[in-house]
């Protein structure tokens, strides 16, 4: 029903049985970044939950480019580089009003939470550079049709997906929420362990206000 979903595709679920060892269950999923995390023009990776509580890398200045940074890191880097996020008007309306909204409804209806928007940001090399055509090969994959976007300033290319969407809001997560509420009071609104409706609403607002936005003065 939603072929343009951001959800990382599941290709199969397998069980490996080895005599004398407990069975191992494996979920095989599409690699969102076929260029690899060591790709020359990879700029940064962000794992975004829409949660601000403790969502910060200890030493962002020393974090390698293949390390997934978090929500507070993302907000900080947007301040440092005001050209970092610069989606076009068409991209923002398409993502926010259609694609993301459909995924969040599906996840909420299935009592799922704790998922992340995985955002890869690549620097666009000079057109004469051989890396330019290699980077734009991402657009040729039919599954990337609505997952890859060129920034309005043509400085960056964004690759988007939703990962880690298997966590149900079960009794364990419910108790985690209550425990942290006693510890942190009002700050509990910013933790990851919240019910799926709150989680999806918070994610949507964070995405609309901070991720899929146009650059300053646009």
C-alpha positions as CSV (number, residue, x, y, z in Angstrom):
1,X,0.0,0.0,0.0
2,X,3.0,2.3,0.4
3,X,5.7,1.3,-2.0
4,X,7.6,4.6,-1.3
5,X,7.9,3.8,2.5
6,X,11.0,4.8,4.3
7,X,11.0,1.6,6.3
8,X,14.1,-0.5,5.7
9,X,12.9,-3.5,3.6
10,X,12.8,-7.0,5.2
11,X,14.1,-9.6,2.7
12,X,13.7,-12.6,4.9
13,X,13.6,-14.1,8.4
14,X,15.8,-17.1,9.0
15,X,16.7,-19.5,11.9
16,X,20.1,-21.1,12.0
17,X,20.3,-24.3,14.0
18,X,23.7,-25.7,15.0
19,X,23.8,-28.9,17.0
20,X,24.6,-28.3,20.6
21,X,24.1,-24.5,20.3
22,X,21.0,-22.4,20.8
23,X,19.3,-21.5,17.6
24,X,19.9,-18.1,16.1
25,X,17.2,-16.0,14.5
26,X,18.3,-13.6,11.8
27,X,16.4,-10.8,10.0
28,X,17.9,-10.0,6.6
29,X,17.2,-6.3,5.6
30,X,18.2,-4.0,2.8
31,X,21.4,-2.0,3.4
32,X,20.3,1.6,3.3
33,X,23.7,2.8,2.2
34,X,25.1,0.6,-0.6
35,X,28.1,2.9,-0.9
36,X,29.3,1.8,2.6
37,X,30.2,3.9,5.6
38,X,33.8,4.3,4.5
39,X,32.7,6.0,1.3
40,X,35.0,9.0,0.5
41,X,32.2,11.6,0.3
42,X,30.2,10.5,3.3
43,X,29.9,13.5,5.5
44,X,27.9,12.4,8.5
45,X,25.3,9.8,9.7
46,X,22.6,10.6,12.1
47,X,20.3,8.3,14.1
48,X,17.4,10.4,15.0
49,X,14.6,9.4,17.4
50,X,13.0,12.8,18.0
51,X,14.1,12.4,21.6
52,X,16.4,14.9,23.3
53,X,17.1,13.2,26.6
54,X,20.7,11.9,26.7
55,X,20.7,11.9,22.9
56,X,24.2,13.3,22.6
57,X,27.6,11.9,21.6
58,X,30.2,12.2,24.4
59,X,32.9,13.9,22.2
60,X,31.4,15.0,18.9
61,X,34.6,16.6,17.8
62,X,36.5,13.3,17.8
63,X,33.6,11.2,16.4
64,X,34.6,9.5,13.1
65,X,32.3,10.2,10.1
66,X,31.0,6.6,10.1
67,X,29.7,6.9,13.7
68,X,26.0,7.5,13.9
69,X,25.4,10.8,15.8
70,X,22.3,11.6,17.8
71,X,19.5,14.2,18.0
72,X,21.4,16.8,20.1
73,X,24.5,16.4,17.9
74,X,22.3,17.0,14.8
75,X,20.9,20.3,16.2
76,X,24.4,21.4,17.2
77,X,25.8,20.7,13.7
78,X,23.0,22.5,12.1
79,X,24.0,25.6,14.0
80,X,27.6,25.2,13.1
81,X,26.9,24.7,9.4
82,X,23.7,26.5,8.5
83,X,23.8,25.0,5.0
84,X,23.8,21.4,6.2
85,X,20.1,20.9,5.9
86,X,18.5,22.5,2.9
87,X,15.6,20.5,1.4
88,X,13.6,21.9,-1.5
89,X,10.0,23.0,-1.0
90,X,8.7,20.1,-3.0
91,X,10.8,17.6,-1.0
92,X,9.6,18.9,2.4
93,X,6.0,18.9,1.5
94,X,6.2,15.4,-0.1
95,X,8.1,13.9,2.9
96,X,6.1,15.5,5.7
97,X,2.6,15.5,4.3
98,X,2.7,12.0,2.7
99,X,5.6,9.6,3.0
100,X,6.6,10.0,6.6
101,X,3.1,10.3,7.9
102,X,2.0,7.0,6.3
103,X,5.0,5.2,7.9
104,X,4.3,6.7,11.4
105,X,0.6,5.7,11.2
106,X,1.6,2.1,10.3
107,X,4.1,1.9,13.2
108,X,1.7,3.4,15.7
109,X,-1.1,1.1,14.6
110,X,1.2,-1.9,15.3
111,X,2.2,-0.6,18.8
112,X,5.8,0.0,17.7
113,X,8.2,2.6,19.1
114,X,11.9,3.3,19.6
115,X,12.6,3.4,15.9
116,X,14.9,5.9,14.3
117,X,15.2,8.0,11.1
118,X,18.6,7.2,9.7
119,X,19.9,10.2,7.8
120,X,23.1,9.9,5.6
121,X,24.6,13.1,4.4
122,X,27.0,13.0,1.5
123,X,29.1,15.9,0.2
124,X,28.5,16.4,-3.5
125,X,31.9,16.5,-5.3
126,X,32.7,18.5,-8.4
127,X,30.8,17.2,-11.5
128,X,34.1,16.4,-13.1
129,X,35.1,14.1,-10.3
130,X,34.4,10.4,-10.9
131,X,32.8,10.3,-7.4
132,X,30.0,12.5,-8.7
133,X,28.5,9.9,-11.0
134,X,29.0,7.2,-8.4
135,X,27.1,9.1,-5.8
136,X,24.2,9.9,-8.1
137,X,23.9,6.1,-9.0
138,X,21.8,6.0,-5.8
139,X,18.9,7.6,-7.7
140,X,18.8,4.6,-10.1
141,X,17.6,2.1,-7.5
142,X,13.8,2.1,-7.7
143,X,13.6,1.7,-3.9
144,X,15.5,4.9,-3.5
145,X,13.1,6.9,-5.6
146,X,11.8,8.9,-2.6
147,X,14.7,8.2,-0.2
148,X,17.4,10.2,-2.0
149,X,17.3,14.0,-2.2
150,X,19.7,16.7,-3.4
151,X,19.9,19.7,-1.3
152,X,18.6,23.0,-2.7
153,X,22.1,24.4,-2.5
154,X,23.4,21.3,-4.3
155,X,26.1,21.0,-1.6
156,X,24.8,17.8,0.0
157,X,22.9,14.7,-0.9
158,X,20.6,13.1,1.6
159,X,19.7,9.4,2.0
160,X,16.8,8.6,4.3
161,X,15.4,5.4,6.0
162,X,13.6,4.2,9.1
163,X,15.3,1.5,11.1
164,X,15.0,-0.5,14.3
165,X,11.2,-0.7,14.1
166,X,10.7,-4.0,15.8
167,X,10.3,-2.8,19.4
168,X,6.8,-3.1,20.8
169,X,5.6,-1.0,23.6
170,X,5.4,-3.9,26.0
171,X,5.3,-4.3,29.7
172,X,9.1,-3.8,30.0
173,X,8.9,-0.5,28.1
174,X,5.9,0.6,30.1
175,X,7.7,-0.1,33.4
176,X,10.8,1.7,32.1
177,X,8.7,4.7,31.4
178,X,7.2,4.7,34.9
179,X,10.6,4.2,36.5
180,X,12.2,7.1,34.6
181,X,9.2,9.3,35.4
182,X,10.0,8.9,39.1
183,X,13.7,9.7,38.4
184,X,13.4,12.6,35.9
185,X,9.9,14.0,36.4
186,X,8.9,16.2,33.5
187,X,12.0,15.2,31.6
188,X,10.3,11.9,31.0
189,X,8.5,13.5,28.0
190,X,11.9,13.5,26.2
191,X,13.0,9.9,26.8
192,X,12.7,7.1,24.2
193,X,10.5,4.8,26.2
194,X,7.0,6.3,25.6
195,X,3.9,4.9,24.1
196,X,3.7,4.6,20.3
197,X,1.3,7.5,19.8
198,X,3.5,10.0,21.8
199,X,6.6,8.6,20.1
200,X,5.2,9.0,16.6
201,X,3.8,12.5,17.3
202,X,7.1,13.6,18.8
203,X,9.0,12.1,15.8
204,X,6.8,13.9,13.3
205,X,7.2,17.2,15.0
206,X,11.0,16.8,15.2
207,X,11.1,15.8,11.6
208,X,8.9,18.7,10.5
209,X,10.7,21.4,12.5
210,X,14.3,20.2,12.3
211,X,15.1,17.5,9.7
212,X,13.0,18.0,6.5
213,X,13.3,21.8,6.4
214,X,14.5,24.4,4.0
215,X,17.7,26.3,4.6
216,X,17.8,29.7,6.3
217,X,16.3,32.5,4.3
218,X,14.6,30.0,1.9
